[in-house]
Amino acid sequence: MKSFEKISQSRLKSYLKLTQKKYRQNERKFLVEGVHLVDEALKSEWEVECLIVNEEESGRFGEWENGRVKEMVKEEGIPMYECSKKEFTELSDTVTPQGIVAVVKIKEYTSQDFWKKLPKHAIIVVLDDVADPGNVGTIIRTCDWFGVDGVLLSKNSVELYNPKVLRSTMGSIFHLPIITEIDLGDMIQGGRDLGFEVITTVPEDGEPLDKFSFPERSIIIIGNEAHGVSQIVRKHAHKSVTITKYGKAESLNAAISCGIILNAWRDKKMSN
């Protein structure tokens, strides 16, 4: 297997720009950091442009994920670069870096392909201006766990390729179709035209979740942490659902709410 090549300053400079949102958007690339996320990227259908390793960690390359990272890189012929510890620190977004970063090309999904590939019985989760990176990442991970068919992020939701979002997904970003920067009104109307029913999540006055009957084709809307579901989305809604409150807490975290709703959906789907 070929050895690591010392990264050039020009290449390093171009990849360092990917730590900024505007360059990720322009270049259509992003960085994933850490052994597990790199492993998930390599196993997926997403294109990995190269690996960058802290030169102090390159000797452990064959050990990572029981050698799977090494084998996948060998099979795909992916370029491998090493840099100094100081240079790697500039690429890294974590407090205790594991010494490996992958440059990944953004996988583009068109709305037409997104809707066309969905099964007859499908559920979509829409994030309506969800702002917290941890919430967005955890929701994507939860959707992956429960077998959701796709996720849509509105224009004002936090960026999908934000490092904190990526870490919170734990690799689930690579497992299901996600479309970002969407106009919610147009996208949801597209779903309605294909027989999807739009369900908003509200803290009170919706149908109780334990009595709720999910349609065969459902779009579940998770609203902003502070303001809930936006007015424009409410206009498209067929139904609203509420998680019954038994204690005194003022509200539920958006990601927790999503998990409770998806668990109820999965339970009722399995019992039918």
C-alpha atoms as a printed R data frame, in Angstrom:
    type eleno elety resid chain resno       x      y      z
1   ATOM     1    CA   MET     A     1   0.000  0.000  0.000
2   ATOM     2    CA   LYS     A     2   1.288  3.447 -0.904
3   ATOM     3    CA   SER     A     3   2.530  5.674  1.903
4   ATOM     4    CA   PHE     A     4   1.287  9.088  2.885
5   ATOM     5    CA   GLU     A     5   2.329 12.068  0.807
6   ATOM     6    CA   LYS     A     6   3.276 15.292  2.559
7   ATOM     7    CA   ILE     A     7   0.479 17.761  1.888
8   ATOM     8    CA   SER     A     8   1.450 20.863 -0.088
9   ATOM     9    CA   GLN     A     9   0.819 24.281  1.406
10  ATOM    10    CA   SER     A    10  -1.464 25.249 -1.476
11  ATOM    11    CA   ARG     A    11  -3.601 22.135 -0.995
12  ATOM    12    CA   LEU     A    12  -3.670 22.587  2.774
13  ATOM    13    CA   LYS     A    13  -4.716 26.215  2.338
14  ATOM    14    CA   SER     A    14  -7.612 25.208  0.057
15  ATOM    15    CA   TYR     A    15  -8.841 22.587  2.533
16  ATOM    16    CA   LEU     A    16  -8.524 24.956  5.476
17  ATOM    17    CA   LYS     A    17 -11.093 27.166  3.743
18  ATOM    18    CA   LEU     A    18 -13.615 24.354  4.178
19  ATOM    19    CA   THR     A    19 -13.754 25.182  7.884
20  ATOM    20    CA   GLN     A    20 -15.895 28.140  6.749
21  ATOM    21    CA   LYS     A    21 -19.492 27.792  5.590
22  ATOM    22    CA   LYS     A    22 -19.232 30.024  2.527
23  ATOM    23    CA   TYR     A    23 -16.364 27.972  1.101
24  ATOM    24    CA   ARG     A    24 -18.170 24.696  1.788
25  ATOM    25    CA   GLN     A    25 -21.121 26.049 -0.165
26  ATOM    26    CA   ASN     A    26 -18.968 27.354 -3.013
27  ATOM    27    CA   GLU     A    27 -16.709 24.304 -3.341
28  ATOM    28    CA   ARG     A    28 -19.479 21.761 -2.599
29  ATOM    29    CA   LYS     A    29 -17.142 19.934 -0.231
30  ATOM    30    CA   PHE     A    30 -16.865 19.547  3.537
31  ATOM    31    CA   LEU     A    31 -14.627 18.025  6.199
32  ATOM    32    CA   VAL     A    32 -15.467 15.049  8.383
33  ATOM    33    CA   GLU     A    33 -13.244 14.395 11.360
34  ATOM    34    CA   GLY     A    34 -12.570 11.351 13.486
35  ATOM    35    CA   VAL     A    35 -12.189  7.658 12.808
36  ATOM    36    CA   HIS     A    36 -15.882  6.733 12.999
37  ATOM    37    CA   LEU     A    37 -17.166  9.496 10.714
38  ATOM    38    CA   VAL     A    38 -14.399  8.862  8.187
39  ATOM    39    CA   ASP     A    39 -15.264  5.154  8.257
40  ATOM    40    CA   GLU     A    40 -18.948  5.942  7.625
41  ATOM    41    CA   ALA     A    41 -18.069  8.277  4.741
42  ATOM    42    CA   LEU     A    42 -15.875  5.619  3.132
43  ATOM    43    CA   LYS     A    43 -18.594  2.963  3.426
44  ATOM    44    CA   SER     A    44 -21.196  5.238  1.841
45  ATOM    45    CA   GLU     A    45 -21.922  6.239 -1.742
46  ATOM    46    CA   TRP     A    46 -20.564  9.718 -1.080
47  ATOM    47    CA   GLU     A    47 -17.302 10.590 -2.831
48  ATOM    48    CA   VAL     A    48 -14.278 10.990 -0.559
49  ATOM    49    CA   GLU     A    49 -11.703 13.204 -2.247
50  ATOM    50    CA   CYS     A    50  -8.805 12.490  0.115
51  ATOM    51    CA   LEU     A    51  -7.696 11.745  3.674
52  ATOM    52    CA   ILE     A    52  -5.493 13.995  5.766
53  ATOM    53    CA   VAL     A    53  -3.718 12.580  8.802
54  ATOM    54    CA   ASN     A    54  -1.671 14.131 11.577
55  ATOM    55    CA   GLU     A    55   1.854 12.821 10.902
56  ATOM    56    CA   GLU     A    56   2.152 11.795 14.565
57  ATOM    57    CA   GLU     A    57  -0.839  9.442 14.097
58  ATOM    58    CA   SER     A    58  -0.085  8.048 10.626
59  ATOM    59    CA   GLY     A    59   1.687  5.012 12.094
60  ATOM    60    CA   ARG     A    60  -1.630  3.902 13.650
61  ATOM    61    CA   PHE     A    61  -3.493  4.112 10.343
62  ATOM    62    CA   GLY     A    62  -3.812  0.355  9.941
63  ATOM    63    CA   GLU     A    63  -5.365 -0.008 13.404
64  ATOM    64    CA   TRP     A    64  -8.272  2.397 12.940
65  ATOM    65    CA   GLU     A    65 -11.685  0.717 12.963
66  ATOM    66    CA   ASN     A    66  -9.878 -2.655 13.046
67  ATOM    67    CA   GLY     A    67  -8.138 -1.879  9.775
68  ATOM    68    CA   ARG     A    68 -11.317 -1.145  7.798
69  ATOM    69    CA   VAL     A    69 -10.304  2.443  7.022
70  ATOM    70    CA   LYS     A    70  -7.010  1.200  5.600
71  ATOM    71    CA   GLU     A    71  -8.680 -1.460  3.480
72  ATOM    72    CA   MET     A    72 -11.321  0.865  2.077
73  ATOM    73    CA   VAL     A    73  -8.757  3.497  1.169
74  ATOM    74    CA   LYS     A    74  -6.689  0.804 -0.551
75  ATOM    75    CA   GLU     A    75  -9.687 -0.453 -2.541
76  ATOM    76    CA   GLU     A    76 -10.810  3.003 -3.646
77  ATOM    77    CA   GLY     A    77  -7.348  4.406 -4.350
78  ATOM    78    CA   ILE     A    78  -8.088  7.547 -2.352
79  ATOM    79    CA   PRO     A    79  -5.157 10.003 -2.026
80  ATOM    80    CA   MET     A    80  -3.662 10.218  1.480
81  ATOM    81    CA   TYR     A    81  -1.812 13.204  2.875
82  ATOM    82    CA   GLU     A    82  -0.092 13.870  6.164
83  ATOM    83    CA   CYS     A    83   0.527 17.185  7.852
84  ATOM    84    CA   SER     A    84   2.145 18.441 11.033
85  ATOM    85    CA   LYS     A    85   0.317 18.422 14.350
86  ATOM    86    CA   LYS     A    86   0.066 22.227 14.210
87  ATOM    87    CA   GLU     A    87  -1.410 22.145 10.708
88  ATOM    88    CA   PHE     A    88  -3.867 19.438 11.703
89  ATOM    89    CA   THR     A    89  -5.015 21.515 14.670
90  ATOM    90    CA   GLU     A    90  -6.060 24.235 12.217
91  ATOM    91    CA   LEU     A    91  -8.179 21.706 10.296
92  ATOM    92    CA   SER     A    92  -9.666 20.168 13.415
93  ATOM    93    CA   ASP     A    93 -12.823 21.301 15.194
94  ATOM    94    CA   THR     A    94 -12.542 19.000 18.226
95  ATOM    95    CA   VAL     A    95 -10.883 19.447 21.607
96  ATOM    96    CA   THR     A    96  -9.097 16.086 21.415
97  ATOM    97    CA   PRO     A    97  -8.521 15.311 17.699
98  ATOM    98    CA   GLN     A    98  -8.178 11.680 16.633
99  ATOM    99    CA   GLY     A    99  -5.752 12.654 13.889
100 ATOM   100    CA   ILE     A   100  -7.758 11.950 10.729
101 ATOM   101    CA   VAL     A   101  -9.918 14.109  8.443
102 ATOM   102    CA   ALA     A   102 -11.648 13.268  5.159
103 ATOM   103    CA   VAL     A   103 -12.553 15.755  2.462
104 ATOM   104    CA   VAL     A   104 -15.977 14.718  1.164
105 ATOM   105    CA   LYS     A   105 -17.866 16.004 -1.869
106 ATOM   106    CA   ILE     A   106 -21.447 17.039 -1.182
107 ATOM   107    CA   LYS     A   107 -23.942 14.592 -2.620
108 ATOM   108    CA   GLU     A   108 -26.552 16.516 -4.560
109 ATOM   109    CA   TYR     A   109 -30.218 15.524 -4.471
110 ATOM   110    CA   THR     A   110 -32.828 17.097 -6.724
111 ATOM   111    CA   SER     A   111 -36.344 17.507 -5.389
112 ATOM   112    CA   GLN     A   112 -37.671 15.558 -8.380
113 ATOM   113    CA   ASP     A   113 -35.453 12.557 -7.655
114 ATOM   114    CA   PHE     A   114 -36.170 12.821 -3.926
115 ATOM   115    CA   TRP     A   115 -39.931 12.459 -4.335
116 ATOM   116    CA   LYS     A   116 -39.719  9.956 -7.182
117 ATOM   117    CA   LYS     A   117 -37.674  7.411 -5.207
118 ATOM   118    CA   LEU     A   118 -39.938  7.322 -2.156
119 ATOM   119    CA   PRO     A   119 -41.958  4.144 -1.485
120 ATOM   120    CA   LYS     A   120 -45.753  4.021 -1.423
121 ATOM   121    CA   HIS     A   121 -45.755  4.011  2.396
122 ATOM   122    CA   ALA     A   122 -43.296  6.730  3.400
123 ATOM   123    CA   ILE     A   123 -42.516  9.203  6.146
124 ATOM   124    CA   ILE     A   124 -40.500 12.400  5.739
125 ATOM   125    CA   VAL     A   125 -39.215 14.641  8.529
126 ATOM   126    CA   VAL     A   126 -38.964 18.370  7.824
127 ATOM   127    CA   LEU     A   127 -36.909 20.730  9.981
128 ATOM   128    CA   ASP     A   128 -38.557 24.144  9.979
129 ATOM   129    CA   ASP     A   129 -35.827 26.631 10.967
130 ATOM   130    CA   VAL     A   130 -34.263 24.345 13.579
131 ATOM   131    CA   ALA     A   131 -31.247 26.358 14.708
132 ATOM   132    CA   ASP     A   132 -29.277 24.240 17.174
133 ATOM   133    CA   PRO     A   133 -26.545 22.072 15.569
134 ATOM   134    CA   GLY     A   134 -26.895 19.373 18.200
135 ATOM   135    CA   ASN     A   135 -30.644 19.154 17.633
136 ATOM   136    CA   VAL     A   136 -30.295 18.892 13.856
137 ATOM   137    CA   GLY     A   137 -27.622 16.212 14.081
138 ATOM   138    CA   THR     A   138 -29.525 14.220 16.691
139 ATOM   139    CA   ILE     A   139 -32.759 14.431 14.697
140 ATOM   140    CA   ILE     A   140 -30.991 13.066 11.606
141 ATOM   141    CA   ARG     A   141 -29.505 10.253 13.682
142 ATOM   142    CA   THR     A   142 -32.937  9.508 15.170
143 ATOM   143    CA   CYS     A   143 -34.543  9.484 11.723
144 ATOM   144    CA   ASP     A   144 -31.911  7.004 10.606
145 ATOM   145    CA   TRP     A   145 -32.628  4.798 13.639
146 ATOM   146    CA   PHE     A   146 -36.360  4.633 12.971
147 ATOM   147    CA   GLY     A   147 -36.054  4.151  9.218
148 ATOM   148    CA   VAL     A   148 -37.363  7.508  8.012
149 ATOM   149    CA   ASP     A   149 -37.337  7.813  4.222
150 ATOM   150    CA   GLY     A   150 -35.791 11.294  4.000
151 ATOM   151    CA   VAL     A   151 -35.142 14.603  5.754
152 ATOM   152    CA   LEU     A   152 -35.688 18.160  4.510
153 ATOM   153    CA   LEU     A   153 -33.993 21.235  6.023
154 ATOM   154    CA   SER     A   154 -35.399 24.718  5.504
155 ATOM   155    CA   LYS     A   155 -33.238 27.641  4.361
156 ATOM   156    CA   ASN     A   156 -33.017 29.061  7.884
157 ATOM   157    CA   SER     A   157 -32.106 25.809  9.621
158 ATOM   158    CA   VAL     A   158 -28.504 25.379 10.687
159 ATOM   159    CA   GLU     A   159 -26.150 24.239  7.914
160 ATOM   160    CA   LEU     A   160 -26.034 20.458  7.487
161 ATOM   161    CA   TYR     A   161 -22.231 20.441  7.072
162 ATOM   162    CA   ASN     A   162 -21.540 22.400 10.243
163 ATOM   163    CA   PRO     A   163 -18.951 20.311 12.188
164 ATOM   164    CA   LYS     A   164 -21.185 20.108 15.269
165 ATOM   165    CA   VAL     A   165 -24.089 18.849 13.168
166 ATOM   166    CA   LEU     A   166 -21.877 16.242 11.513
167 ATOM   167    CA   ARG     A   167 -20.576 14.938 14.837
168 ATOM   168    CA   SER     A   168 -24.108 14.728 16.242
169 ATOM   169    CA   THR     A   169 -25.298 12.648 13.291
170 ATOM   170    CA   MET     A   170 -22.668  9.991 14.154
171 ATOM   171    CA   GLY     A   171 -22.495  9.145 10.449
172 ATOM   172    CA   SER     A   172 -26.238  9.022  9.756
173 ATOM   173    CA   ILE     A   173 -25.833 11.878  7.279
174 ATOM   174    CA   PHE     A   174 -24.461  9.239  4.900
175 ATOM   175    CA   HIS     A   175 -27.376  6.821  5.355
176 ATOM   176    CA   LEU     A   176 -30.486  8.642  4.116
177 ATOM   177    CA   PRO     A   177 -31.385 11.341  1.577
178 ATOM   178    CA   ILE     A   178 -31.291 14.876  2.967
179 ATOM   179    CA   ILE     A   179 -32.111 18.031  1.021
180 ATOM   180    CA   THR     A   180 -31.063 21.375  2.462
181 ATOM   181    CA   GLU     A   181 -31.735 25.063  1.834
182 ATOM   182    CA   ILE     A   182 -35.266 24.361  0.654
183 ATOM   183    CA   ASP     A   183 -38.233 26.665  0.250
184 ATOM   184    CA   LEU     A   184 -40.598 24.910  2.621
185 ATOM   185    CA   GLY     A   185 -43.804 26.120  1.017
186 ATOM   186    CA   ASP     A   186 -42.903 24.869 -2.467
187 ATOM   187    CA   MET     A   187 -41.338 21.622 -1.262
188 ATOM   188    CA   ILE     A   188 -44.238 20.704  1.004
189 ATOM   189    CA   GLN     A   189 -46.731 21.483 -1.739
190 ATOM   190    CA   GLY     A   190 -44.796 19.084 -3.944
191 ATOM   191    CA   GLY     A   191 -45.320 16.405 -1.313
192 ATOM   192    CA   ARG     A   192 -49.019 17.200 -1.018
193 ATOM   193    CA   ASP     A   193 -49.376 16.791 -4.774
194 ATOM   194    CA   LEU     A   194 -48.007 13.248 -4.383
195 ATOM   195    CA   GLY     A   195 -50.487 12.294 -1.691
196 ATOM   196    CA   PHE     A   196 -48.481 13.187  1.432
197 ATOM   197    CA   GLU     A   197 -50.312 14.585  4.436
198 ATOM   198    CA   VAL     A   198 -48.561 17.313  6.397
199 ATOM   199    CA   ILE     A   199 -48.486 16.923 10.186
200 ATOM   200    CA   THR     A   200 -47.262 19.737 12.417
201 ATOM   201    CA   THR     A   201 -45.999 19.130 15.945
202 ATOM   202    CA   VAL     A   202 -47.519 21.530 18.470
203 ATOM   203    CA   PRO     A   203 -47.134 21.742 22.267
204 ATOM   204    CA   GLU     A   204 -50.909 21.773 22.872
205 ATOM   205    CA   ASP     A   205 -54.310 21.516 21.176
206 ATOM   206    CA   GLY     A   206 -53.179 18.969 18.585
207 ATOM   207    CA   GLU     A   207 -54.449 15.390 18.358
208 ATOM   208    CA   PRO     A   208 -52.961 13.351 21.239
209 ATOM   209    CA   LEU     A   209 -50.041 11.285 19.957
210 ATOM   210    CA   ASP     A   210 -51.246  8.083 21.632
211 ATOM   211    CA   LYS     A   211 -54.507  8.288 19.649
212 ATOM   212    CA   PHE     A   212 -53.053  9.634 16.430
213 ATOM   213    CA   SER     A   213 -53.394  7.649 13.200
214 ATOM   214    CA   PHE     A   214 -50.461  8.275 10.858
215 ATOM   215    CA   PRO     A   215 -51.345  8.504  7.140
216 ATOM   216    CA   GLU     A   216 -49.661  6.130  4.680
217 ATOM   217    CA   ARG     A   217 -47.607  9.054  3.359
218 ATOM   218    CA   SER     A   218 -46.676 11.475  6.152
219 ATOM   219    CA   ILE     A   219 -44.616 14.645  6.367
220 ATOM   220    CA   ILE     A   220 -43.745 15.402 10.006
221 ATOM   221    CA   ILE     A   221 -42.790 19.033 10.693
222 ATOM   222    CA   ILE     A   222 -40.364 19.775 13.559
223 ATOM   223    CA   GLY     A   223 -40.477 23.491 14.349
224 ATOM   224    CA   ASN     A   224 -37.984 26.049 15.586
225 ATOM   225    CA   GLU     A   225 -36.859 25.574 19.198
226 ATOM   226    CA   ALA     A   226 -38.208 28.949 20.336
227 ATOM   227    CA   HIS     A   227 -41.071 29.751 17.948
228 ATOM   228    CA   GLY     A   228 -42.355 26.369 16.814
229 ATOM   229    CA   VAL     A   229 -43.723 25.703 13.336
230 ATOM   230    CA   SER     A   230 -43.772 28.753 11.059
231 ATOM   231    CA   GLN     A   231 -46.993 30.293  9.819
232 ATOM   232    CA   ILE     A   232 -46.308 29.469  6.172
233 ATOM   233    CA   VAL     A   233 -45.966 25.783  7.034
234 ATOM   234    CA   ARG     A   234 -49.138 25.768  9.132
235 ATOM   235    CA   LYS     A   235 -51.076 26.834  6.039
236 ATOM   236    CA   HIS     A   236 -50.056 23.579  4.341
237 ATOM   237    CA   ALA     A   237 -50.842 21.313  7.304
238 ATOM   238    CA   HIS     A   238 -53.576 18.679  7.289
239 ATOM   239    CA   LYS     A   239 -53.247 17.753 10.978
240 ATOM   240    CA   SER     A   240 -51.423 18.641 14.181
241 ATOM   241    CA   VAL     A   241 -50.164 16.256 16.835
242 ATOM   242    CA   THR     A   242 -49.302 16.881 20.485
243 ATOM   243    CA   ILE     A   243 -47.238 14.797 22.888
244 ATOM   244    CA   THR     A   244 -49.279 14.548 26.069
245 ATOM   245    CA   LYS     A   245 -47.715 16.344 29.033
246 ATOM   246    CA   TYR     A   246 -47.892 14.682 32.458
247 ATOM   247    CA   GLY     A   247 -45.467 16.772 34.499
248 ATOM   248    CA   LYS     A   248 -44.592 20.447 34.872
249 ATOM   249    CA   ALA     A   249 -41.876 20.953 32.243
250 ATOM   250    CA   GLU     A   250 -42.491 23.977 30.050
251 ATOM   251    CA   SER     A   251 -41.450 22.286 26.806
252 ATOM   252    CA   LEU     A   252 -39.674 19.364 25.157
253 ATOM   253    CA   ASN     A   253 -36.396 19.510 23.262
254 ATOM   254    CA   ALA     A   254 -36.953 19.354 19.481
255 ATOM   255    CA   ALA     A   255 -34.851 16.214 19.041
256 ATOM   256    CA   ILE     A   256 -36.566 14.453 21.949
257 ATOM   257    CA   SER     A   257 -39.978 15.337 20.511
258 ATOM   258    CA   CYS     A   258 -38.958 13.943 17.143
259 ATOM   259    CA   GLY     A   259 -37.824 10.683 18.735
260 ATOM   260    CA   ILE     A   260 -41.070 10.236 20.681
261 ATOM   261    CA   ILE     A   261 -43.173 10.862 17.571
262 ATOM   262    CA   LEU     A   262 -41.146  8.524 15.377
263 ATOM   263    CA   ASN     A   263 -41.290  5.803 18.013
264 ATOM   264    CA   ALA     A   264 -45.088  6.126 18.072
265 ATOM   265    CA   TRP     A   265 -45.193  6.019 14.254
266 ATOM   266    CA   ARG     A   266 -42.997  2.916 14.116
267 ATOM   267    CA   ASP     A   267 -45.003  1.135 16.840
268 ATOM   268    CA   LYS     A   268 -48.288  1.736 15.032
269 ATOM   269    CA   LYS     A   269 -46.809  0.760 11.687
270 ATOM   270    CA   MET     A   270 -45.537 -2.532 13.096
271 ATOM   271    CA   SER     A   271 -48.889 -3.288 14.766
272 ATOM   272    CA   ASN     A   272 -50.904 -2.809 11.544
